Structure formats: C-alpha cells, structure tokens
Amino acid sequence: MKKLKVVTLGGGSGYTPELIDGFIKRHAELPVSEYWLVDIEAGREKLEIVGKLAQRMVKKAGIPMTVHMTTDRKEALKDADFVTTQIRVGQLAARIQDEKIPLKYGVLGQETTGPGGFMKAQRTIPVLLEVCKEMETLCPDAWMINFTNPAGIVTEAIAKYSPIKSLGICSGANSMMMDIANAYGVGRSAVTARVMGLNHLIFADQIALDGEDVTADFIEKLAQGVGANKLKNIPDIGLPADFIRALKLYPLSYLKYFYLNREMVEHELEELKNGGTRGERSLGIEHALLEIYKNPELCEKPAELSSRGGAWYSDTACSIISSIYNNKHEVHVVNVPNHGTTPDLPDDAVIETNAVIDKLGAHPLAYGHLPARVRGLIQSVKSFEELTVEAAVTGDKATALLALSSHPLVPSVEVAGKILEDYLAANREFLPQYSFTTGRG
C-alpha cells in the first residue's frame, strides 16, 4: 500500500487536532506517513504549539507518521498526495472587521453569509489560486480538499480557474445527519438524506433511517423543536413551526440568516454590545485552546475543541480523502461543479450535494429541478457567488459592487457601496488584485 504525504495549509489552526485525530483513527486504511503543517510567518507560534500537540498525538497512537512544521509552502507541497486548506488570510482580526463593518449599516455581519463571505473570498481566492499554480508544478497529481470558507465560493474559483483536481467540503451536512440520528436515538451510519443547494445554503429531503423514509415524520419533529440543527456558531433562534411544515425540507441553521434576517441582525447587534462578534469570541476560544494545547502532557484531541464551530470536520475530511484513495464509491456531501445535477443552475456553478466519491473524484447525484419554494433563494445567492468569484479574480470594483448589491441580505445599492468602500479601505494589504490609486478604494 502506497504511503501518503498530506499537507495542511493553515496548519496552525485550532482545528488541526481534529484532522490529526481523523488520520490516526483511519491509519490502517489511510497510511499517511508524512504530514506537513504549513503556516505563514505571522502564525509561526501557533504552528509550533499545534504541531507539537500533533506530534504527541501521533506518538501516543504509535503509528508510523512523521509530523513536519514549516512556513515554506513549496517545500511542503513537493510530491504531496493530498493538500487540505483551512487558511484565514488576515487571521481572525480580518474576520472581526468583516463582521463589524456591515453591522454599522444594519446588515448581517457573518463570516460566510452575506457581505462577510464576499470579503473573505476577496482575500482568499488570489492566495489559493497561487497555491494551485504551485501544485501544478510541485504535485500535479495531488488533490486539493478545500475547507477554507466561504467553501462553495472558493471551490468554484478553483474549479473555474485551475486545472488541479479539487473538491470542497463542509461539516454542515454531516452535522445535520448527526442531529437526525440523535432525534431517533440511532447511530450516524443509519441516516441518509438527499441534500440540495449551495454551501451554507443547503436543504435536506428524502430522509431515511436504514432505508425507511422518515421525511414527513422528521419534519414534524422539527416543527415541534426536536432534532433542530444547532451549530455552535449560529444563534439559537428557532424557525416558526408553521413555516417548517410548509417548507417540507430540513434547512441548515444558516438558513435562519435569510428566513429570520431581522431577528438575527438584532441578535448580532446585541452581541456586539455585550460581548463582541462571533469572531471576537472565536479569538478568545482560540487563545484558550492554544493554552490547553501547550500542556506537554496533552496527547489527544481535547474536549474543549468542540466549542468551536466545525464539529465533524475530521470525519468529513478524512472520510472523503479515504474514499478517493481507496476508490470506495461512497456517497458524501461535497462542493462540486453542478454538471447537470440540476438544470436550474449553470453547469459550472459549484453546488453542495450528494456525490459518489472514488479515485476519479466526486460524481454528483442528479436530483432535477429545485423545489419552487427554495429555487429563487438558491439562484439569487448563486448569482452573488458567481459575481464574487469574478470580482476576486479581476479586482474590478464595478463587479464587486454588483456582487454585494445582488445578495438578498443587502437592502440597497447605496448600502452595498458603503460596505464595499469600508471593506476595501480596511483590507488594502490583502487585495493585490484591486487598484487603490484613486479615492478610498
């Protein structure tokens, strides 16, 4: 069995122990012998802390895996088999700005949904496309598994502008399946569901337990407050029961940003006054986790890691990598170009859906037309995503304005323009594709 070299970009992330834990558990089927953690110079201290914990975890597990830490990306990429990405250009300080600026104008401040997702994509896409170019030379046969948010938008940019093999992942669908399992008191493996939509904008139907359809029953449980998907990074505000019954679909928690927009913005404004944005709280969680990670006696993934969003990250990522490597033909929910999965979106648009995963990659399972009750929302957000990718690649301010103005949660072109100007002014150092020779932007 071929030994594997895996590289994680953003290796100093607090999420990394999740990945290490996943690789350790699957070492018999996924023989990773070299694991490289890569970060930038500004993240060196975190990289050292996280990397040493990873080394202790591997040593305790007694498996033949060597963990390397480096700030030399090209050194790490050479001859890699899989490259996972969890980067945050500008670190958490940039995220906090992304959240606060829209709130000045009464607009949602959230990392991936709305203006925040737009701005994170503008910083991120140029960097990852540069990584893709390096991979073409250093590891042309490697797979890029992208977990960097906004995952769907970033994956679409890679699919459109790079020839490397890639797909995007998110733990959201897996979290939904776990919540269904918990509602029925069964294991995760008993649950299947069809997923449709976009990253952080997915709906599930055809829900089954061991092959028996329980869709209507689960929707009723959901209406009664049982089994609701409660991601740790989303405010716990429930959808009305009559709306859930009318929708007849299981929406990911992120849909509350659209269906309860006024309530969610008010909640975020209150949070801003009383404790800061989610980014500020994540910064505090990260500092606390790093202090825990420093303990030389710690040699396993700490329970406190679950306080971050992204539960089930390692299971999602490692299962998909194993399915590619072992040609398993398993069905997973991934971000992948539409290619006829639904005629209601462009073929080259990246969607989040069920796909068969084998050594050739992801083969999405066609589901036909989107239901009318969610079709308009999905198409509207997809237009925003397409324009966001174009703006990130070209640095064209007119396209950027169109992108923000087209998002359903941005109330007017005037507000979109103000948010854009503030964003560009705050992010100059991370936007090489934009021209700043005149005016604020």
SVG drawing of the C-alpha trace seen along z (x, -y; Angstrom):
<svg xmlns="http://www.w3.org/2000/svg" viewBox="-48 -60 59 62">
<polyline fill="none" stroke="black" stroke-width="0.4" points="0.0,0.0 1.4,-3.4 2.4,-5.6 0.9,-9.1 2.1,-12.6 -0.6,-15.0 -0.2,-18.8 -2.5,-21.1 -2.3,-24.8 -3.3,-26.8 -1.7,-24.1 -1.5,-26.4 -5.3,-26.4 -7.0,-25.3 -8.9,-22.8 -5.8,-20.8 -6.0,-18.4 -9.4,-17.3 -7.6,-16.3 -4.8,-14.6 -7.4,-12.6 -9.1,-11.6 -5.9,-10.4 -4.9,-8.5 -8.2,-6.6 -8.0,-5.7 -4.3,-4.9 -5.0,-1.3 -6.9,-2.3 -5.2,-5.7 -1.4,-5.2 -0.3,-8.8 3.5,-8.6 4.3,-12.3 2.0,-15.0 3.1,-18.6 1.6,-21.6 2.1,-24.8 1.5,-28.4 2.7,-31.9 5.4,-33.6 2.8,-35.6 1.3,-32.2 4.6,-30.5 4.0,-30.5 0.5,-28.8 2.1,-26.4 4.7,-25.3 2.1,-24.8 -0.4,-22.9 2.4,-20.9 3.9,-19.7 0.5,-18.6 0.1,-16.7 3.4,-15.0 2.4,-13.9 -0.9,-12.6 0.9,-10.5 3.5,-9.2 0.8,-8.1 -1.1,-6.4 2.1,-4.5 1.7,-4.9 4.5,-5.5 3.6,-9.1 6.1,-12.0 4.6,-15.4 6.5,-18.3 6.0,-22.0 7.1,-24.7 6.5,-28.2 8.0,-27.1 4.9,-26.2 6.8,-25.0 8.9,-22.6 5.8,-21.1 3.9,-20.8 6.6,-18.9 5.2,-15.4 2.2,-15.7 -0.8,-13.4 -3.5,-15.5 -3.5,-19.2 -6.1,-20.3 -6.8,-24.0 -8.1,-25.8 -6.4,-29.2 -7.6,-32.5 -6.0,-35.4 -5.7,-38.3 -6.3,-35.9 -9.2,-36.5 -8.7,-40.2 -9.9,-40.4 -12.9,-38.3 -13.9,-40.6 -13.7,-43.6 -15.8,-41.6 -18.5,-41.1 -18.5,-44.6 -18.5,-46.8 -21.9,-45.6 -23.4,-45.9 -22.8,-49.6 -25.4,-49.7 -27.8,-47.3 -26.7,-44.4 -25.7,-40.9 -22.1,-40.5 -21.3,-36.9 -18.1,-35.1 -19.6,-33.3 -23.1,-34.5 -23.7,-38.0 -21.0,-40.7 -18.7,-38.8 -18.5,-35.9 -17.8,-38.3 -14.9,-40.0 -13.3,-36.7 -13.5,-35.4 -11.7,-38.6 -8.8,-38.0 -8.7,-34.2 -9.2,-33.4 -6.0,-35.0 -3.9,-33.1 -5.4,-29.8 -5.1,-30.2 -1.4,-30.9 -1.2,-27.7 -2.9,-25.9 -0.2,-27.2 2.4,-25.9 0.7,-22.5 0.7,-22.2 4.5,-22.2 5.2,-20.5 2.5,-18.0 0.4,-17.9 -1.4,-14.7 -2.4,-15.8 -6.0,-16.5 -6.8,-19.8 -9.5,-19.3 -10.8,-22.8 -12.3,-23.5 -11.5,-27.2 -14.5,-29.4 -16.6,-30.5 -16.1,-26.9 -18.5,-26.9 -17.3,-30.3 -13.6,-29.4 -14.1,-25.9 -15.9,-27.5 -12.9,-29.8 -10.5,-26.8 -12.7,-24.8 -13.1,-27.6 -9.5,-28.9 -7.3,-25.9 -6.8,-22.5 -5.8,-20.8 -8.1,-18.1 -10.2,-19.6 -13.4,-19.5 -14.8,-21.4 -16.0,-20.1 -18.1,-21.4 -19.1,-19.8 -22.6,-21.3 -24.4,-18.4 -22.7,-15.8 -23.9,-17.8 -27.4,-17.7 -27.2,-13.9 -26.0,-13.6 -28.9,-15.7 -31.3,-13.4 -29.6,-10.4 -29.9,-11.9 -33.6,-12.7 -34.2,-9.0 -31.6,-7.6 -29.7,-5.8 -26.1,-5.9 -25.0,-8.3 -24.5,-5.4 -28.2,-4.7 -29.1,-8.1 -29.2,-9.1 -30.7,-12.2 -30.7,-13.9 -29.0,-17.4 -29.5,-20.2 -28.4,-23.8 -25.1,-25.7 -22.5,-25.8 -24.2,-27.1 -27.4,-27.2 -28.5,-23.5 -31.8,-21.7 -32.3,-18.0 -35.2,-15.8 -35.7,-12.1 -34.5,-11.5 -34.2,-7.8 -33.3,-5.5 -31.9,-2.2 -33.6,-2.7 -37.0,-3.6 -38.4,-7.0 -39.0,-9.2 -39.0,-12.6 -42.5,-13.7 -42.1,-12.3 -38.8,-14.2 -40.2,-17.5 -42.9,-17.2 -40.3,-16.5 -38.5,-19.6 -41.7,-21.7 -42.1,-20.6 -38.5,-21.6 -37.0,-18.1 -33.8,-17.5 -33.2,-21.0 -29.7,-21.6 -28.0,-23.8 -24.5,-24.7 -22.4,-26.3 -21.6,-29.3 -25.3,-30.1 -27.6,-31.9 -30.2,-29.6 -33.3,-31.2 -35.9,-28.8 -38.0,-28.9 -41.8,-29.0 -43.5,-25.6 -45.9,-26.5 -43.1,-27.6 -41.2,-24.4 -44.3,-22.4 -44.8,-24.5 -41.2,-24.2 -41.2,-20.4 -37.4,-20.4 -34.8,-20.3 -32.8,-23.6 -29.2,-24.0 -29.0,-26.5 -27.5,-29.1 -30.9,-29.5 -32.1,-31.4 -30.0,-34.3 -32.3,-34.5 -35.7,-33.5 -35.2,-35.4 -32.9,-38.1 -34.3,-40.9 -34.1,-38.8 -30.6,-37.6 -29.3,-41.1 -30.8,-42.4 -29.2,-39.4 -25.8,-40.2 -26.1,-43.9 -26.9,-42.9 -24.0,-40.5 -21.7,-43.3 -22.7,-45.5 -22.5,-42.8 -19.5,-40.6 -18.4,-41.1 -18.9,-39.4 -18.6,-35.7 -15.1,-36.4 -14.1,-38.1 -15.5,-35.2 -13.6,-32.8 -10.4,-34.7 -11.0,-34.1 -11.7,-30.4 -8.6,-30.1 -6.4,-31.7 -7.8,-29.3 -7.4,-26.3 -3.7,-27.2 -3.1,-27.4 -4.5,-23.9 -2.5,-22.7 0.7,-23.9 0.4,-21.3 3.2,-18.8 1.1,-16.1 -1.8,-16.5 -1.6,-13.9 -5.1,-13.7 -7.8,-16.0 -9.1,-18.0 -12.9,-18.0 -12.8,-21.8 -12.2,-21.8 -15.9,-21.2 -16.6,-24.7 -15.5,-25.9 -17.9,-25.6 -17.0,-22.9 -17.8,-19.7 -17.4,-16.6 -14.7,-18.3 -12.2,-15.5 -14.8,-12.8 -15.9,-14.7 -12.4,-15.4 -10.7,-12.1 -13.6,-10.0 -13.6,-11.8 -9.8,-11.5 -10.1,-7.8 -12.9,-7.3 -10.7,-8.9 -7.5,-7.0 -9.3,-3.6 -11.7,-4.1 -14.6,-3.4 -17.5,-4.7 -19.0,-6.1 -21.7,-8.8 -20.6,-12.1 -21.9,-15.6 -19.4,-17.8 -19.0,-21.1 -18.5,-20.2 -19.5,-21.7 -23.1,-21.1 -22.6,-19.3 -26.3,-18.7 -27.2,-17.8 -30.0,-20.4 -31.0,-22.3 -31.8,-25.3 -28.2,-26.3 -25.3,-26.7 -23.2,-23.6 -20.0,-25.2 -21.6,-26.6 -20.4,-24.8 -23.2,-23.3 -23.3,-21.3 -24.8,-17.9 -24.5,-14.2 -21.9,-12.7 -20.2,-9.3 -16.5,-9.6 -14.0,-7.4 -10.4,-7.7 -11.5,-10.0 -13.2,-12.4 -16.8,-13.4 -19.7,-12.4 -22.8,-14.3 -26.1,-12.5 -28.7,-14.3 -31.9,-15.5 -33.5,-17.6 -35.3,-20.8 -35.1,-22.7 -38.4,-23.0 -40.1,-26.3 -40.2,-27.1 -36.3,-27.4 -35.4,-27.8 -35.4,-31.6 -33.3,-32.0 -30.7,-29.5 -30.5,-31.0 -30.2,-34.5 -27.3,-33.6 -25.6,-31.7 -25.6,-34.9 -24.0,-36.6 -21.4,-33.8 -20.5,-34.0 -20.0,-37.7 -18.0,-37.4 -15.6,-35.0 -15.3,-37.3 -14.5,-40.2 -11.9,-38.3 -10.1,-37.3 -10.3,-40.5 -10.2,-43.1 -12.9,-45.0 -14.8,-47.3 -17.9,-47.5 -18.2,-43.7 -17.7,-43.8 -20.5,-46.4 -22.8,-44.2 -21.9,-41.2 -22.8,-42.9 -25.9,-44.6 -27.2,-41.2 -27.1,-39.5 -30.6,-39.0 -29.5,-40.3 -28.1,-43.6 -31.0,-46.1 -29.9,-48.6 -27.2,-49.5 -26.3,-52.6 -25.7,-50.4 -23.7,-47.9 -21.5,-50.7 -20.8,-52.0 -19.9,-48.5 -17.7,-47.9 -15.8,-51.2 -15.2,-50.4 -14.2,-46.8 -11.6,-47.9 -10.2,-50.6 -9.8,-48.1 -8.3,-45.3 -5.8,-47.0 -2.8,-44.9 -4.7,-41.7 -6.1,-42.8 -3.3,-42.8 -5.9,-42.4 -7.5,-45.8 -6.3,-49.2 -6.0,-51.8 -4.6,-54.7 -7.7,-56.9 -10.3,-57.5 -10.8,-55.4 -11.0,-52.2"/>
</svg>
